[in-house]
Amino acid sequence: MEIPLNRERIRVWLLGSRTSYGVLFTVFLYLLLIAIGFVYLYPLLFMFVTSIKSPQDLLNPMVQWVPTELYLGNYVKAFRVLNYPVNLMNTILVSVAPSLIQTLVCSVIGYGLARYRFPGKHLVMGLILATFIIPPADHRYPPDAHLPRTGVAGQYPFSHPASHLWTGLP
């Protein structure tokens, strides 16, 4: 009588029951997650280690993962060559500012649609839902089609992305 009870406990511990997963499934799941995580993190780790290597370490085939010295000159060169402060401000101007403006406008419109009753409210809500259901490529006007007519193209370093402010395209 005692032996079947122990076998049942071992089976439940290994394979699980209705309410819990067994050890085998849990170990398999964690191994799978670790393997997937490694596939995603390996290139990032490799790029980081390569970025802190000195030019001598880059040319030395014996240096793989641990550089002989911590070399931050690559970051200094990249900061200078890429004109980082100006490009950071362009990025903020082109992406962050429109995102904040769109968030503000959408929250005000969402509040108005939720709070007030007016004629055509259901039509407006249906059109908004249609923009989620229908793929964006089917209902958006391409920004390149109107840029030559406006005279904006090529005038500013952010002239092309600025056209996306009113179309919402990435």
Buried (B, 14 or more C-beta within 10 A) or exposed (E): EEEEEEEEEEEBEEEBEEEEEBEEEEEEEEEEEEEEEEEEEEEEEEEEBEEBBBEEBEEEEEBEEEBEEEBEEBEEEEEEEEEEEEEEEBEEBBBEEBEEEEEEEEEEEEEEBEEEEEEEEEEEEEEEEEEEEEEEEEEBEEBEEBBEEEEBBEEEEBBBBBBBBEEEBE
